[in-house]
Amino acid sequence: MSLPAYPPPLHLAGAVSAPTAGYDADVIILALDRARETVEAVASARAQTGVSKHVWIADQGSDPENLAILKAAVEGAPDATLVRLDRNWGVAGGRNRATALGTGRAVFALDNDAEFDGTDTLARAVRALDAEPDIAAIACRILVHATGAEDLSSWGYPASLLPRAAESFDTTTFVGAGHAIRRADFEAAGGYDDALFFCWEEYDFSLRAINMGRRIRYRGDIAVRHKVSGEHRFAWSGTRWFHFVRNRIYIEMKYGASSPSLLPRFLAYQVKGARNGVLVQGLRAGQAALRLAGEFRPPAGQEDLYRLNAVARDYLARNDAAHRGSLWDRVRREVFAALPSTQSKPAATH
């Protein structure tokens, strides 16, 4: 498999063509306003040493003032390219199109409000992938930019694993703010699902990678610093909870779960939504998930990736379910807890 042949985006600044084949990594950064933070993210990526790389900035609709700032920052750069996509494809679709621009054997996605923790972070992520061929993705440790403390709003793993944030362990997903993916596995798994737009796209990809016999590895020694933007473009009170619930139910149905079997999960989400003032979003999400599931068809030749095999189910049990405790623990931590933006402890809900 390979990524689709997307229409060429509009080139705005920087290198006109992709580097010659054989370089180590592409760094992809999606842009939508937040120009100052994006420029700092690009500078952090370009400053990476010990690795051959190219930085791709894919703008998805910044206003003219912010776009001018981005162009000025990238103009004349031999190792970076700014393009404009034809529309806002969201996180999933935007990353697909940015990834398709390059040919590096690793792809490091960096949020436009994040920076690498050190100048050798990218090189260490690439070496980590090279050292273990069965790893599809490296999940980075996400730190608060200003303090270096754990970014609890970006902890995407069972809460019981938080004391191990500085360690390494196999996991079942990764956090979008900073991660590295082996290009060959990304293409073999079919990339992200454009329909997700935002939320759970990393988990959806990870399920297919795990079904291919790959691992997802969290590395507490490979970190990015996240500025936790105050804009809240996808705040819980906006559309974030809708996407969270819709996408999670849709993903379950993609992998063979029936609507009746998902009713307890859906109702649990409604309880959580009601407790956090976003009930209407969650209710709307159910019908939207059913519609997406009805429209979904596995790509030809990839049908088996959407039926989890016994090895994959065992991997999920060992590296996720085993860390979530009893049913009551899960209800207390994941259903009755406040959403991350209003709490001091993480509550990763699966």
C-alpha positions in Angstrom: 0.0 0.0 0.0 1.0 3.6 -0.4 -0.7 7.0 0.4 -3.1 8.3 -2.3 -1.8 10.6 -5.0 -3.1 13.8 -3.5 -3.3 16.9 -5.7 -0.2 19.0 -5.4 -0.7 21.8 -2.8 0.1 25.4 -3.5 3.8 26.1 -2.8 4.2 29.3 -0.8 7.8 29.5 0.4 11.0 27.6 1.0 12.3 24.7 -1.1 10.3 24.1 -4.2 10.8 20.4 -4.5 11.3 17.5 -2.1 14.8 16.5 -1.2 16.4 13.6 -3.0 15.5 10.1 -1.7 17.4 8.5 1.1 17.2 11.1 3.9 16.2 10.2 7.4 13.1 12.1 8.4 10.3 14.4 7.5 9.0 16.8 10.1 5.4 17.7 9.5 3.7 20.7 11.1 0.1 21.7 10.4 -0.7 25.4 10.5 -3.9 27.3 11.1 -3.2 30.8 12.4 -1.1 30.8 15.7 1.7 32.2 13.5 4.1 33.1 16.3 3.9 29.6 17.9 4.1 28.0 14.4 7.3 29.9 13.5 8.9 28.8 16.8 7.9 25.2 16.1 9.5 25.4 12.6 12.7 26.9 14.1 12.8 24.1 16.6 12.5 21.5 13.8 15.1 23.1 11.6 17.5 23.3 14.5 17.6 19.5 14.9 21.0 18.0 14.5 22.5 14.6 13.8 19.9 13.6 11.3 19.1 14.4 7.6 15.6 15.9 7.5 13.1 18.2 5.7 10.4 20.3 7.4 7.0 20.5 5.8 4.5 23.2 7.0 1.0 22.6 5.6 -1.2 25.5 6.1 -5.0 24.8 6.3 -6.5 28.2 6.1 -4.6 30.8 8.1 -5.7 34.4 7.6 -3.5 36.6 5.3 -1.7 38.3 8.2 -0.6 35.1 9.8 0.2 33.5 6.4 2.5 36.4 5.6 4.4 35.8 8.9 4.8 32.1 8.0 6.1 32.9 4.5 8.6 35.3 5.9 9.9 32.7 8.3 10.4 30.0 5.6 11.4 32.2 2.6 14.7 30.9 1.2 15.0 28.0 3.6 16.7 25.0 1.8 15.4 22.5 4.4 11.8 23.6 4.8 8.7 24.1 2.6 5.5 25.9 3.3 2.5 24.8 1.3 -1.2 25.6 1.5 -3.7 22.8 1.3 -6.9 23.3 -0.7 -9.0 23.4 2.5 -8.9 22.5 6.2 -8.7 18.7 6.3 -8.4 18.5 10.1 -5.6 16.7 11.9 -6.1 13.4 10.2 -6.4 14.5 6.6 -3.8 17.3 7.1 -1.2 14.9 8.4 -1.9 12.5 5.5 -1.3 15.2 2.9 1.8 16.6 4.7 3.3 13.1 5.1 2.8 12.4 1.4 5.0 15.4 0.5 8.2 13.7 1.6 10.0 10.4 1.3 12.0 10.2 4.6 11.9 6.8 6.2 10.6 8.4 9.4 7.8 11.0 9.8 7.8 13.1 12.9 4.6 15.1 13.5 5.0 18.2 15.7 2.0 20.3 16.8 2.3 23.9 15.8 2.3 24.9 19.5 5.1 22.5 20.5 8.9 22.4 20.2 11.5 19.7 20.4 12.9 19.3 23.9 16.5 19.3 22.6 18.4 19.6 19.4 19.0 15.9 19.2 15.4 14.8 19.9 14.6 14.0 16.3 17.8 12.0 15.8 17.1 9.9 18.9 13.5 9.2 17.7 14.8 8.0 14.3 17.5 5.9 16.0 14.8 4.4 18.3 12.8 3.3 15.2 15.9 2.0 13.5 16.9 -0.1 16.5 13.6 -2.1 16.7 12.1 -2.9 13.3 8.8 -4.0 14.8 8.0 -0.6 16.3 5.6 1.4 14.1 5.5 4.6 16.2 7.4 6.3 19.0 5.1 8.1 21.4 7.0 11.1 22.9 6.7 12.4 26.4 4.8 15.6 26.4 6.0 18.3 28.7 4.6 21.8 29.5 6.7 24.2 27.6 7.1 26.8 30.3 7.8 24.5 33.2 9.0 21.1 32.0 6.3 19.5 34.1 4.1 16.7 32.7 1.4 18.0 30.4 -1.5 16.2 32.0 -3.9 17.4 29.4 -1.9 15.4 26.9 -1.5 12.1 28.8 -3.2 9.6 26.5 -2.5 6.4 28.5 -4.0 4.7 31.5 -3.7 6.9 34.6 -1.9 4.2 36.5 1.0 4.6 34.1 1.6 8.2 34.9 4.2 7.5 37.6 6.2 5.9 34.7 6.1 9.0 32.5 9.9 9.2 32.5 10.3 5.5 31.6 9.5 3.5 28.4 6.7 1.0 27.8 4.7 -0.6 25.0 1.3 1.1 24.5 -1.7 1.1 22.2 -1.7 4.7 21.0 0.4 7.9 20.9 -0.3 11.6 21.5 -0.4 13.8 18.4 1.6 16.7 19.9 4.8 14.9 19.2 5.4 11.5 17.8 7.5 9.6 15.1 6.1 7.0 12.7 7.9 4.6 10.4 6.8 5.7 6.9 6.7 2.1 5.6 4.2 1.1 8.4 2.2 4.3 8.0 1.7 3.5 4.3 1.1 -0.2 4.8 -1.7 0.6 7.3 -3.2 3.1 5.0 -2.4 6.3 6.9 -5.1 8.1 8.9 -8.8 8.0 8.3 -9.7 11.4 6.8 -13.3 11.0 8.1 -12.1 11.3 11.7 -11.0 14.9 11.1 -9.8 15.4 14.7 -9.6 13.1 17.8 -8.6 9.3 18.0 -6.9 9.3 14.7 -3.7 8.0 16.4 -5.5 5.2 18.1 -7.2 4.2 14.9 -3.9 4.0 13.1 -2.3 2.1 16.0 -5.0 -0.6 15.9 -4.1 -1.4 12.3 -0.3 -1.2 13.0 -0.8 -3.6 16.0 -2.9 -5.9 13.8 0.1 -6.0 11.4 2.3 -7.3 14.3 3.9 -3.9 15.1 4.3 -2.3 18.5 3.7 1.3 19.7 6.5 2.4 22.1 6.2 5.2 24.6 9.6 6.7 25.3 9.9 9.0 28.3 13.4 10.0 27.3 12.2 11.5 24.0 10.2 14.6 24.6 8.5 17.6 23.2 7.4 20.8 25.0 3.8 21.8 24.5 2.6 25.3 24.9 -1.0 24.2 25.6 -2.5 27.0 23.5 -5.1 29.1 25.2 -7.2 29.4 22.0 -9.0 26.1 22.6 -9.9 25.8 18.9 -11.4 22.5 19.7 -12.5 23.2 23.3 -14.8 20.7 25.1 -17.5 23.3 25.0 -17.2 23.7 21.2 -16.9 20.5 19.1 -14.2 18.5 20.9 -16.5 16.2 22.9 -18.6 15.6 19.8 -15.5 14.4 17.9 -14.3 12.5 20.9 -17.5 10.4 21.2 -18.3 10.2 17.5 -14.9 9.0 16.5 -14.5 6.5 19.3 -17.8 4.8 18.6 -17.1 4.9 14.8 -13.7 3.2 15.3 -15.3 0.4 17.3 -17.8 -0.2 14.5 -15.0 -0.1 11.9 -13.4 -3.0 13.7 -16.5 -5.1 13.8 -18.4 -4.1 17.0 -22.2 -4.1 16.7 -24.4 -1.1 17.7 -26.0 -3.0 20.6 -22.7 -4.0 22.0 -21.6 -0.3 22.1 -24.6 0.9 24.0 -23.0 0.7 27.5 -20.0 2.8 26.2 -22.3 5.3 24.5 -24.4 5.7 27.7 -21.2 6.1 29.8 -20.2 8.9 27.5 -23.5 10.6 28.0 -23.1 10.4 31.7 -19.7 12.0 31.5 -21.0 14.6 29.0 -23.9 15.5 31.3 -21.5 15.9 34.3 -19.3 18.2 32.2 -21.9 20.3 30.6 -21.5 18.9 27.0 -24.4 16.4 26.9 -25.9 17.7 23.6 -22.6 17.2 21.8 -22.4 13.6 23.0 -26.0 12.8 21.9 -25.4 14.3 18.5 -22.3 12.1 18.2 -24.2 8.8 18.2 -26.1 9.4 15.0 -23.0 10.8 13.3 -21.0 7.7 14.3 -23.6 5.5 12.8 -23.6 7.5 9.6 -19.8 7.3 9.3 -19.8 3.5 10.0 -22.4 3.0 7.3 -20.3 4.8 4.8 -17.0 3.1 5.7 -15.6 0.5 3.3 -12.1 -1.1 4.0 -9.7 -0.3 1.2 -9.3 -3.2 -1.2 -6.8 -5.7 0.1 -6.9 -4.2 3.6 -10.0 -5.9 4.9 -8.0 -8.1 7.4 -6.6 -5.0 9.1 -10.1 -4.2 10.4 -10.6 -7.5 12.2 -8.3 -7.7 15.2 -6.5 -11.0 15.3 -5.7 -13.0 18.4 -2.2 -11.6 18.7 -3.5 -8.0 18.5 -6.2 -8.6 21.1 -3.6 -10.1 23.5 -1.3 -7.0 22.9 -4.2 -4.7 23.7 -5.1 -6.6 26.8 -1.5 -6.6 28.1 -0.7 -3.0 27.2 -3.9 -1.2 27.9 -6.7 -3.1 29.7 -4.3 -4.6 32.3 -3.4 -1.1 33.5 -7.0 0.2 33.9 -8.0 -1.7 37.0 -11.5 -3.0 37.9 -14.8 -2.0 36.3 -15.4 0.4 39.3 -11.9 1.9 38.9 -12.7 2.6 35.2 -16.1 4.1 36.0 -14.6 6.3 38.7 -11.6 7.5 36.7 -13.1 7.7 33.2 -16.8 8.3 33.6 -17.2 10.4 36.7 -13.9 12.4 36.3 -13.9 15.9 34.9 -12.7 16.5 31.4 -8.9 17.2 31.1 -9.2 20.9 30.6 -10.9 21.3 34.0 -8.9 18.8 36.2 -5.5 18.3 37.6 -5.3 14.6 36.9 -5.5 12.9 33.5 -8.5 10.8 32.6 -7.8 8.9 29.4 -11.1 7.4 28.4 -11.1 4.3 26.2 
